Amino acid sequence: QVQLVESGGGLVQAGGSLRLSCAASNIFSVNVMGWYRQAPGKQRDLVAAINRDGTTNYSDSVKGRFTISRDNAKNTVYLQMNSLKPEDTAVYFCNADGRPWPFSRERNNYWGQGTQVTVSS
């Protein structure tokens, strides 16, 4: 079974920093990895994504504050979050596009269980 496990969430004051990690297992041929977030009563939106070659994409609301990175050998993606704002409060979900080992003909997007980030004012 493909498994994505997030860690690093928590409670932080406005202006503080957190680093989220997501380790994916039982997956191969991973292309895009990314972070999404969902606040209460709102839809799940893209925060940042990164291709295998390092190309990145960020939502306008986090540009200049968040940095996404990945370790291809470990199938791990990170999100460094600086200058956090109360508006960043949400459950953050990891996503990966890949194939479930050893079924090479299937490709899907897989999700982690989410990690809570709460930013107090």
C-alpha contacts under 8 A as a table, 3 or more apart, distances in Angstrom:
res1	aa1	res2	aa2	distance
1	Q	26	N	6.13
1	Q	100	P	6.94
1	Q	101	W	7.97
2	V	24	A	7.19
2	V	25	S	5.80
2	V	26	N	4.85
2	V	27	I	5.75
2	V	100	P	5.87
2	V	101	W	7.77
2	V	110	Y	7.43
3	Q	24	A	5.60
3	Q	25	S	5.30
3	Q	26	N	6.70
3	Q	27	I	7.96
3	Q	110	Y	7.88
3	Q	111	W	7.92
3	Q	112	G	7.01
4	L	22	C	6.33
4	L	23	A	5.60
4	L	24	A	4.38
4	L	25	S	6.55
4	L	94	C	7.03
4	L	95	N	7.73
4	L	110	Y	7.47
4	L	111	W	6.33
4	L	112	G	4.55
4	L	113	Q	7.49
5	V	22	C	5.33
5	V	23	A	5.42
5	V	24	A	6.59
5	V	94	C	7.84
5	V	112	G	5.53
5	V	113	Q	6.87
5	V	114	G	7.94
6	E	20	L	6.95
6	E	21	S	5.53
6	E	22	C	4.29
6	E	23	A	6.72
6	E	93	F	7.42
6	E	94	C	6.68
6	E	112	G	6.45
6	E	113	Q	7.20
6	E	114	G	6.28
6	E	115	T	6.11
7	S	20	L	5.71
7	S	21	S	5.25
7	S	22	C	6.42
7	S	115	T	6.40
8	G	18	L	6.89
8	G	19	R	5.79
8	G	20	L	4.50
8	G	21	S	6.18
8	G	115	T	7.46
9	G	18	L	7.02
9	G	19	R	7.53
9	G	20	L	6.25
9	G	115	T	5.42
9	G	116	Q	5.34
9	G	117	V	5.00
9	G	118	T	8.00
10	G	18	L	7.91
10	G	115	T	7.96
10	G	116	Q	6.12
10	G	117	V	5.08
10	G	118	T	6.18
11	L	117	V	6.18
11	L	118	T	4.79
11	L	119	V	5.96
11	L	120	S	7.47
12	V	16	G	6.08
12	V	17	S	7.27
12	V	18	L	7.77
12	V	117	V	7.93
12	V	118	T	6.34
12	V	119	V	5.05
12	V	120	S	6.32
13	Q	16	G	5.61
13	Q	84	L	7.64
13	Q	119	V	5.34
13	Q	120	S	4.75
13	Q	121	S	6.12
14	A	83	S	6.93
14	A	84	L	5.30
14	A	85	K	5.04
14	A	86	P	6.33
14	A	119	V	5.71
14	A	120	S	5.65
14	A	121	S	5.27
15	G	82	N	7.03
15	G	83	S	4.16
15	G	84	L	4.87
15	G	85	K	6.44
16	G	82	N	6.17
16	G	83	S	5.51
16	G	84	L	5.53
17	S	80	Q	7.52
17	S	81	M	5.38
17	S	82	N	4.43
17	S	83	S	6.24
17	S	84	L	6.20
18	L	80	Q	6.20
18	L	81	M	5.22
18	L	82	N	6.76
19	R	78	Y	6.93
19	R	79	L	5.58
19	R	80	Q	4.42
19	R	81	M	5.89
20	L	78	Y	5.50
20	L	79	L	4.99
20	L	80	Q	6.43
20	L	81	M	7.90
21	S	76	T	7.02
21	S	77	V	5.94
21	S	78	Y	4.55
21	S	79	L	6.57
22	C	76	T	5.43
22	C	77	V	5.29
22	C	78	Y	6.34
22	C	94	C	6.29
22	C	112	G	7.95
23	A	74	K	7.34
23	A	75	N	6.04
23	A	76	T	4.41
23	A	77	V	6.74
24	A	27	I	6.79
24	A	74	K	7.89
24	A	75	N	5.41
24	A	76	T	6.07
24	A	96	A	7.84
25	S	75	N	7.19
26	N	100	P	6.11
26	N	101	W	5.42
27	I	30	V	7.09
27	I	98	G	6.27
27	I	99	R	5.53
27	I	100	P	4.73
27	I	101	W	5.21
28	F	98	G	5.85
28	F	99	R	5.34
28	F	100	P	6.53
28	F	101	W	6.16
29	S	98	G	5.30
29	S	99	R	6.00
30	V	33	M	7.57
30	V	52	R	7.46
30	V	75	N	7.69
30	V	96	A	6.77
30	V	97	D	5.56
30	V	98	G	4.22
30	V	99	R	6.98
31	N	51	N	5.85
31	N	52	R	5.46
31	N	96	A	7.38
31	N	97	D	5.61
31	N	98	G	6.23
32	V	49	A	6.72
32	V	50	I	5.67
32	V	51	N	4.51
32	V	52	R	6.34
32	V	96	A	6.02
32	V	97	D	5.49
33	M	49	A	5.71
33	M	50	I	5.53
33	M	51	N	6.53
33	M	52	R	7.99
33	M	77	V	6.76
33	M	94	C	7.54
33	M	95	N	5.60
33	M	96	A	4.39
33	M	97	D	6.38
34	G	46	L	7.67
34	G	47	V	7.55
34	G	48	A	5.59
34	G	49	A	3.96
34	G	50	I	6.08
34	G	77	V	7.38
34	G	94	C	5.91
34	G	95	N	5.14
34	G	96	A	6.47
35	W	46	L	6.30
35	W	47	V	5.46
35	W	48	A	5.40
35	W	49	A	6.31
35	W	79	L	7.56
35	W	92	Y	6.66
35	W	93	F	5.63
35	W	94	C	4.77
35	W	95	N	6.11
36	Y	44	R	6.37
36	Y	45	D	5.35
36	Y	46	L	4.37
36	Y	47	V	4.98
36	Y	48	A	7.06
36	Y	92	Y	5.64
36	Y	93	F	5.08
36	Y	94	C	6.43
36	Y	95	N	7.47
37	R	44	R	5.45
37	R	45	D	5.57
37	R	46	L	6.62
37	R	47	V	6.57
37	R	90	A	5.83
37	R	91	V	5.42
37	R	92	Y	4.26
37	R	93	F	5.84
38	Q	42	K	6.18
38	Q	43	Q	5.86
38	Q	44	R	4.41
38	Q	45	D	6.47
38	Q	90	A	5.25
38	Q	91	V	5.32
38	Q	92	Y	6.58
39	A	42	K	5.41
39	A	43	Q	7.32
39	A	44	R	7.57
39	A	89	T	6.66
39	A	90	A	4.32
39	A	91	V	6.36
40	P	90	A	7.27
46	L	49	A	7.63
46	L	58	Y	7.81
46	L	59	S	6.64
47	V	58	Y	5.89
47	V	59	S	5.29
47	V	62	V	7.16
48	A	56	T	7.17
48	A	57	N	5.49
48	A	58	Y	4.36
48	A	59	S	6.26
48	A	68	I	6.53
49	A	56	T	5.63
49	A	57	N	5.24
49	A	58	Y	6.65
49	A	68	I	7.02
50	I	53	D	8.00
50	I	54	G	5.92
50	I	55	T	5.53
50	I	56	T	4.39
50	I	57	N	6.48
50	I	68	I	6.86
50	I	69	S	6.96
50	I	70	R	7.62
51	N	54	G	5.28
51	N	55	T	5.22
51	N	56	T	6.51
52	R	55	T	7.38
52	R	72	N	7.07
54	G	69	S	7.55
54	G	70	R	7.89
56	T	68	I	7.36
58	Y	62	V	6.72
58	Y	63	K	6.01
59	S	62	V	5.81
59	S	63	K	6.45
60	D	63	K	5.41
62	V	65	R	5.44
62	V	66	F	5.65
63	K	66	F	6.25
64	G	67	T	7.83
65	R	81	M	6.23
65	R	82	N	5.18
65	R	83	S	6.07
65	R	84	L	7.70
66	F	79	L	6.74
66	F	80	Q	5.50
66	F	81	M	4.52
66	F	82	N	5.97
67	T	79	L	5.70
67	T	80	Q	5.07
67	T	81	M	6.65
68	I	77	V	7.29
68	I	78	Y	5.64
68	I	79	L	4.58
68	I	80	Q	6.36
69	S	77	V	5.81
69	S	78	Y	5.22
69	S	79	L	6.58
70	R	75	N	7.44
70	R	76	T	5.61
70	R	77	V	4.17
70	R	78	Y	5.88
71	D	74	K	5.49
71	D	75	N	5.96
71	D	76	T	5.28
71	D	77	V	6.39
72	N	75	N	4.93
72	N	76	T	6.62
73	A	76	T	7.89
81	M	84	L	6.59
84	L	88	D	6.54
84	L	119	V	6.76
85	K	88	D	5.41
85	K	89	T	7.60
85	K	119	V	6.13
85	K	120	S	7.74
85	K	121	S	7.55
86	P	89	T	5.62
86	P	118	T	7.33
86	P	119	V	4.70
86	P	120	S	5.69
86	P	121	S	6.09
87	E	119	V	7.65
88	D	117	V	7.57
88	D	118	T	7.46
88	D	119	V	6.74
89	T	116	Q	7.84
89	T	117	V	5.41
89	T	118	T	4.59
89	T	119	V	5.49
90	A	116	Q	6.14
90	A	117	V	5.56
90	A	118	T	6.62
91	V	114	G	5.81
91	V	115	T	5.42
91	V	116	Q	4.42
91	V	117	V	6.01
92	Y	114	G	5.25
92	Y	115	T	5.29
92	Y	116	Q	6.24
92	Y	117	V	6.98
93	F	111	W	6.73
93	F	112	G	5.77
93	F	113	Q	6.63
93	F	114	G	4.39
93	F	115	T	6.63
94	C	111	W	5.72
94	C	112	G	5.20
94	C	113	Q	7.91
94	C	114	G	6.89
95	N	109	N	6.57
95	N	110	Y	5.49
95	N	111	W	4.73
95	N	112	G	6.59
96	A	109	N	5.54
96	A	110	Y	5.31
96	A	111	W	6.82
97	D	107	R	6.98
97	D	108	N	5.68
97	D	109	N	4.46
97	D	110	Y	6.41
98	G	107	R	5.31
98	G	108	N	5.82
98	G	109	N	6.62
98	G	110	Y	7.78
99	R	102	P	7.80
99	R	103	F	6.65
99	R	104	S	6.01
99	R	105	R	7.50
99	R	106	E	5.58
99	R	107	R	4.63
99	R	108	N	6.46
100	P	103	F	5.58
100	P	104	S	7.10
100	P	106	E	6.99
100	P	107	R	7.37
101	W	104	S	6.84
103	F	106	E	6.04
104	S	107	R	7.68
